[in-house]
Every structure is written in C-alpha cells, then in structure tokens.
Amino acid sequence: MLAVDVVRQALRAGASDAAVGVSESDEFSVTVRMGEVETLEESGSRSVGLRVFVGQSSASASTSDLTREGLAELVSGAMALVRMTEPDPCAGLAEAAEMGVCGVELPLWFEDVYALPVAERIAMARRAEDAARGADARIRNSAGGSFSAATARRILANSRGFVGEYRSSHCGISAVPIAMDEAGAMQRESWWTSARRLKEMETPEAVGEEAARRALRKLGARRVATQQATIVFAPEAARTLLGHLWEAASGDAIWRSASFLKGRLGEPVAAPEVTIVDDGAMVLPNGTAGFGSRPFDGDALPTRATTVVKDGVLETWLLNTYAARKLGLRSTGNGSGGGVGAGNLYLRPGKVSPEAMVRSVTRGLYVTSLMGFGVNQVTGDYSRGAEGVWIEDGELTHAVEEITIAGNLKEMFRNIVAIGDDLEFRGSVASPTLCVEGMTIAGA
C-alpha cells in the first residue's frame, strides 16, 4: 500500500515517527440556466500528505506527484523542514493503544451517486430549474439549477501500526430562481437537497418549487426601525450559531486564549433546555452515515459522540491530540488536517413547532439568511446582516432586508427561550428553529 510505503521511507530517512494520508476524489457538477447547460465540470485528484517527527520536532508536506521520484522528494522535503523546526513538547502521534476505528458500521459510500449517466445528471439540474421557473409568473429569471456528485477515498497510515481507509459519496441538487414584483424589483433565493445516495435526495421538482416559494416570499422586502426584538432563527440560520459555538469550543481556540468560552468548563453557557452534541460516528435515520461521519479522525483515533453542552452547561472542549496535550486533557476524536474539526454537530430538538414558535412572538423577526462575518470569538460580540420576515402579533407579515442583528453570543445562547422540533440534517452542522429574546435590530 502506498501510504505504508511512504511511512517506511520516512523512517528510513531518519524520522522517529511518521503519518501519511492519501486522498483520491472524483467530482462532477453541472449548472443549467434558462434551460441551457451553462457549466459542466468533471475532475479527479490524488494527493499524499506526510507528517514527520524527529523527537519533538514536526513538519508536514504534501504532493500530487505520486511517482516514485515525486514521493522521494516529498519525504526529503519533509525531513529538511523538520530539521529546521523547534521542538514542541505537545507534538507527536497519539498513543498506539488509543488508535482504532469507531464501533459503528458507517454507510458512507453508495455506487449510484457516480453511476448515474451524465445525461440524467443534466436532466436533474434542468428539472429543478424548470420547476422553479414554472412555479409562479413572477419568477422571471434564474441563476440556474445545479446537480453535483462526488466520491472520495481516504487512507491513513502511521508508524505506530495504524492503517485505515474509507470511501464516501455525496450528491446534491439546487435551484436559484429570481422573482420580480410589479415595480420591477427583483429578489433571488435558493434551495437545495443533499445526500450520500441518490434516493435520499428530495426530487428536483420539490427543490425548485421550494426555491421559488422562498424567492417570492422576499418580494416587497423593506427595512424595519431600529429596536430591540425577539429573533426567530430558521434552521438554516440557526445552524450558523452552532458553528460559532463550535469555533469557541475548539481546543485550538482555548489554548490560544481566543475564545469567549475559555475558563467556562463546567459552567452554564446556554439556556437549560440547550444540549449540543458532536457525533463523528452518526448514522442518520435514513440508514446513511451523517455528512460529518468517518470511522477515524485525523490522528487515527476512533470517532465518537461527544456532548459539548448538556442542559446548558459546557461539558467539554472539542480536542485533537495536540490541543488535548496543550490543555492536559484527552482527545475527543476531533483531529482533522492537523487541527480540530467537527463531526456532525447538532442541537437537540425541542417540542415546539416552528409555527407555534412564531405565534408566540408579539413583535420580532423570522431570520432566514445571514450575511457578513461580524463575530468576535474572543468577546462573543455578534453583528451580522440579516434577511427574513417580520412577525407582528404572531403572524408573518412582510419581508425584511437591509438590516443588521446584533448581540453577544454569551447572552444569545442563554436567552434561547424556545427550541423547535424540526431538526433536519442537510449538512454536518444542524439546528432546529431557535427563538432568542433581547437582540438588537439596526434598521431604518
């Protein structure tokens, strides 16, 4: 096996330890706009990444040249680099006794994703766009319908005896219609579906119709007055809040003192109803592995479920081997590319329907999309552009745009007053609808 051979070459070159990752992938995407194929791309790639250790010094290098000469240059280049790096007492592979794969069978790869003929892939993209354009006379234009497919193979081997590999697949359909009102004002919106196998995706027609509904909902959008209000985050917006919390709970951010959660372990950081889990070995109800699932992490440790926040209390950081050593803790199986990565991160659903949540709000904003990157992970300060629908006396009234919502993540998580029952995994990070009180809207 190529990965094992490169490990041996590194040891012969003087490395005290070495780890090699080999990646292969095939990707396809097509976009149809106004019924015609606009772009069609297909590519394949192979690469080898090598990490070497000499005592407590480490260095990494990678190449896409898999010839004998290319791999020899990879090893010699990595060894030249490691001799120039300073020792780090936290560097090094995980202990061999801790290495392994998760105890769950993960259905990650399905042949049908790439077996679908190209003509049928194009037809799916066209069907999604056609459904969006035909949904309403006010859909006047389109940024396209798309179909994508990808398969990958990952092999990891190291000098402590670990050899593991897995294959994965992914496919998706999207549509981006453009709606126009009587005054000529235009709004665009998108919707998508994704899965590890074809039959788990929504139909192209369902994707196109939902994209059209969302674009039409934005017509007549206007600003609202600056005020304090209740914010209801739709799932696609709420999951970004989990992403911010994940960044703050990453061991890398903690040991660098770059997180508003530093020093908060064991303390309440969210409302008592909030439980957040990261599960790198998740199997979804449809029988496929979660989008962030894999049998082992980047440090060759088994992936597993980790409760990050339980009943509002911060239970743990998310750690790879290096961050765990820096903090005097144990890895949570979240090693990824030399850093810390999430598996399937989600907030456990509540028992309130999104409709009932909206009905409970006297005045507020139902946020459907967020823009910008105004989040300070050190202080928790939060400010992002937003779009959505205004709530008045429990009813969705008119579309809202050109506003900013602001608060502080430390307060926002504590001020979650309702959690929806609509958790659905469309990616590796998922959240149900969330209702947060006391945020500021900066508008007209």
N, C-alpha and C positions, 0 to 999 in steps of 0.2 A: 504494500500500500504506500502511495506517495507520501502521505503525511508521516508515517512511521519512518520512512527512509530519510526524510529531511531532519527529523529529530535525531536520528543516528549520525547524520552528517554534522549536525551542530555539536553533538557530544564529542565526536572525533576532532572537531576544530577547537575544542577547549572549553566548551560551555559546561557548567556544573549541572544545569537543568535547562530544559527547552520545552516549548509548547508550539504546536503547529495547527493552524486552522486552514482547511481547504474549502473553498466555496465555488459552486457551479450554479449558474442560473440561466433560464430562458425567459424572455419577456416579450409580450405582444400587446399592442394597443392600436385601436382604430377609432377615429372620430369622423362621424358623418355630419355634415352641416347642410341644411336645406336640401336634404335628400341625396347629396353627393358626397363621396368619400373625400375628406379634406386632408387627413393624415393617416398613414399606415406605417407602423414601425414594428420591426421584429429584431431582437438582438439576443446574443448569448455571451456569457462571460465566464471566465475561470480565473481564480486568483489563489495565491498562497500567502498567508501571513505567518510570520515567525517571531516568537519572543524568546530571547536567550537570557540566561542568568550566569554571571560569574561571581560566585559568592553572593553578596547582597546588592550587586550592581545589575541593572537590567537594561535591555534595549529591544526595540521592535523594528521590523522591516517587512515589506510586502512586495510581491511581484505578480505580474500576469504572464510572465515568460516561464512556462513550465518545461522548457527543455532542460537537459542535463546541465548545460552551461548556465542557463538562467537561474536554476536552483543553487548552483555552486556560488554564483555571485550574490544571491540572497543570503546565504549563510556567511560568506566572507564579509559582506556589508554589515550584517547584524553584529558580527563579532568585532568588527572595527569600531562600531558605535559603542558597544558595551564597555570597551576598554577606556572610553573617554567619559563615562558617566560616574557620578559619585555614588558610593554605597548608600542604600536605604534600608534600615533595619526592618521595614514592613514589607519589602519586596520579596517575591518568591511564590512558587506554586503552592496550592493548597496541599494539605497532608493527604497522602495516598489513601489512607483509611477512610477519608471523608468523601472521596470521589465516587461517582456512580451515576446511574440514571434513575429517574423517578419510577415509582412502583405502579404507575398507571399507564395502560396502553393508550397512546395518543394517536388518533386517526388524523394525521397531518397532511397526507398526500392522497390525491384522487386522480386517476388517469384521465377522467373525462374532461378535465379542465383544459388540457392541451390537445386532446384528441379531436375536439370539435373542429370541423373544416373551416378554413378561412372565410369562405362564402357565408357560412352560418354565423360566424362572429360578426361580420359586417352587417348581416341582416338583423342581428340583435340590436346593434347600435342604431340602425335605421328605424327599427320598430319603436325604440324608446323615444327618438326624436319625433316620429310621426304621431305617437300617442300624445306627446306634449303639444305639438302644433295643432292637433285636431281637437283638443280639449275645450277650446273656447275661441270665439272670433277675435278676442282681444290679444291672443298670442300671435303677434305679428312677425316675430323674428326668432332666431335661435342661435345660440353659441355652440350647438351641436349635441349629438348623442354619442356616447362612447361605450366601447367594450374593451376590457383588458383581461389578460391572463398571464400568470407567471408560475413557474415551478422552480424549485431550488433544492440543492443538496448541500449539506454541511457536514464536514468531517473534522473531528478534533482529536489530536493525539498528543501525548506528552511523555516526558522521560520518566515519569513515575508509574508508568504502566497503563495509563488510561487510553482507550481508543473507543470513540463513539461516533455515530453518524445518524442522520435522519434526513428524510426528504419532506418537502412541503409544497403545497399548491395554493393558489389564490385566484379568484376571478371576480370581476365586478362590472356593473352596468351603471351609467349615469346619464342624465339629461339636464340641459341648461337652457330653458326657454326664456324668451324676452316678451313681456307683456307691455301693452300701450293703452293709455286711457284716452278719453275723448279730446283732451287738450294736447295730446302728443307726448306726454311724459312717459318715460319708459322705466321699467323695473325688470331686473333679471334675478333668477333664483335657480337653485339646483337641487337635485335629489339623487340618491344613489342606493345601490344594494351591493353587498359583497359577501363572499362565502368561500369556503375551501373546496366545494364541489358545486357543479352547475345546478343541480336540482334544488339546492338550498337557497338560491337567489330568488328574489321577487321577479315577477315577469317584467320584460321590458315595458309592457303597457302600463303596469302598475307604477313603475318608476317614472315614466313620462307624465302620467296623469297627476301624480303627487307633486312633481316638479312644477307643473302648470298651476296647480292649486296654490302652491306657495308663492309663485310669481304674481298671480292675480291678487293674492291677499295683500301684497305690498303696494298696490295701486292706491294713489291718494295719500301716500305717506307724508307726514309733516312732523315738525318738531313740537315738543311739549315744553311747558315752562320749567325752569329750574326749580327743583323741590326735593324734599325727602319723600321716599315712597317705598312700597313693598315691590320686590322684584321676583317674578316667577321665571326661573331659568328652564327653558325647554331642554330635553335630554342632550341635544347636540351642542347646546351652550353650557349646560351644567357639567358636562364631562371635561371641559377646559378647566373648571375649578379643581377637579381631581388632579389634573395634570400639574397645576401649580402646587398642590399639596404634595404630590409625589416628588417634585423637584426639591421642595423644602425638607422632605423626609429622607432624601437620598443621603447616604453616609458620606459621600464626597462633599456635599454642601455643609454637613455638620462639622466634619473635622477641619474644614476651611473657615469655619465661623461665618458662613454665608447663607444662613437660614434663620427665619423667624421662629423656627421650632427648636433651635439649639437650647439645651437646658430644660426642655419641657417634657422629657420622657417620664411617663407615669402620671402626668397631669392632664386635666380636662383641656382639650383644644377645640372641641366642637360640641354641638348640642347632644344631649344624652341619647337621642334616637339615632345618632350617626355611627355606623360601623363601616369601615373601609378595609377591603381585603385585596391583596395582590396574590394572584394564583398563577404560577407559571406552568402548572400541570392540569389546567382546566379542560374538561370535556363539556361541550355545550349540550343542551337538551336534544338538539337535532342529531347527536351522535358524532359530530366532528370536533376536532380539537379547537380550543379558543385561538383567536388571532395572535395572541402573545404566548402561546404554549410552545414548549420544547422540552425534550427529555432531560437535558442537562444545560447548565449555564456556561458562560464563557470561561469559568475557572474549573470546568469539569465536575461541578457539584450537582447533585440531583435538584431539579426544580421542585417547588412545593408551594402550598398555600401559606401565606403569612398575613395575620391580622395586624394591620398598621394602626388603625384606630378602632377601639371597641367601646361601644356605649359612650362615645365622646372622649374617651381617654386615649392618649398617644401610647401605644403598646411597645413599639419598636421603630428603629430606623430600617431602611432597606439597604442591604450591605452586600458588597462583593468581598472577596478575601482581603484585598488591600485595605479597604475602608474599615473592615472589621478589626484588623490588626491595629490600625491607627487609633481606634476607639476602645480597644481592649474588649471586643465582643466577638461573636461568631457570625459568619456569613449567613445571610438569609437565602442564598442561592440566586442572587440577582446580579451576578457578574455578566458583563456584556461589553465586548470590544475594548477591554482594558478599563472600563468604568462601571458604573452602576446602571442597570436597566430594569424596567418594569416588565412583569409578565402580563397577566390580564388584571388590570386594576379596576375595581368597581366599588360603588357604594350600594350597600344592600337596600333593596326596595322597601318602601313603607306600605301602607294600606289605603292611601288616599288616591283617588283617580285624578288625573290632570284636570278634568272638567270640574270636579268638586273643589280642587285647589283654587282654580280661577274664580269660582263662585264665591269663595270665602274672602276675596280681596275687594275692598271698597274702592280704593284708587291705587293703581300700580301699573307695572309694565311687564308684559309677557315677552321675554327676550328670546329671539330665535337665532340671532347671529351676533358675533363679536368681532371687532377689528382692532388692530394695533397690538402693541406689546408693553403697555404701561403697567407692569407689575414689578415691584421691588421685592425680591425674595429675602432680602436681609431684614427689612422692616415690615413686610406684609402689605405695604401700600398698594392699592389696586385702582387702576383707572383705565377703562377701555371704551372705545367707540362701540355703539350698540344699535341694533335694529330690532323691531318687534311689533307688537300690537298693544295698544293702550287698553287697560282694564278700568271700567267705570261701573260701580255698583254690581260687581260680579259678572260683567259682560265684556266680551272682547268687542271693542268699538272700531277704532281706526288704526291704520298702520303708522308706525313711528320710525323716523330716521334722523340722521344728523344730530345725535345726542351722545353724551358720554355718561357712563355709570361709574360711580366711584365709591370706595370704602376701604376697609383694611381686612385682609384675609383672616387675621386673627379674630376679628369681630364677626365677619361674614359667616364663618363656619359655626360660631356659637349662636348666631342669630337665625339659623335654619329652623323654621317653625313647622314645616311640612315636607314630607318625602313621598314622592309618587310611587305608584305600584307598577310603573311602566318601564322597568329595566329591560333593555334590549341591547345585545352586543352587535354593534356594527363595526367595531374595531377593537383594539386591545385595551382601550380605556372606555368605560361605560358608566353612565349615571342615569337614574330616573329623573323625572321632573323635580326641581327643588324650589322651595319658597323661602326667600331671605328677606327679613324685615330690616328697615332702617338704613337703606342705601341712599346715596345722593344721585340725582339725575341733573346733569348740567345740560340745559337746553336753551330755549329762547329766553 
